[in-house]
């Protein structure tokens, strides 16, 4: 009786971890798109200046 419970618990943990990792990949891809998009536009207080919003 204990082995099926352990197997079910392990399957639930692995399913939850897989779902979380899949979700985090989508979040990371969205942030990458926003970051790349933001590289092309200066901040509102620096319009006309040759500065960027990042330091390097």
N, C-alpha and C positions, 0 to 999 in steps of 0.2 A: 504493500500500500504506500510506502514511503517513496519508492522509486518513481512511480508515476507522478506523484506530487512534485518531486524534485525536477523531473523532466518538464512538466508543465510550467513550473516556476522559471526554469532556465529558458524555455521557449518564449515566455512572456517578457523576460528581461531582454533577450536578444531582439525580439520584435520591437520593443520600445526603443532600444538603442539604435536599431536600423532606421526606424521612423525619424528619430531625432537627428541622426546624421544626415539623412536625406533632406530634411527641412533646413538644416544648417547650411547645406550646400546651396540651396536655393537662395537663402539669405545672403550668403557670401557672393553669389553671382550678381544679385541685385545691387549690393553695395559696390561691387567692382564697376558695374555699369554707371552708377551714380558718380563714383569717383572719377572715372574716365571722362564722363560728360562734364563734370565740374572743372576739370583741368583747362578746358577751353574758354571759360568765362571768368573774368576778374570779379572781385567783390565789388559791391556797390560803392564803397567809399574809396576804391582805388581805380575807378574808371578814368582812363586817360594816363594813369601812371604805368610804369613798366614793371610793376611788382606783380607777384602771384600770391594766391592765398596760402601756398605752401612755402616752407622755409628754404629748401635747397634750390 
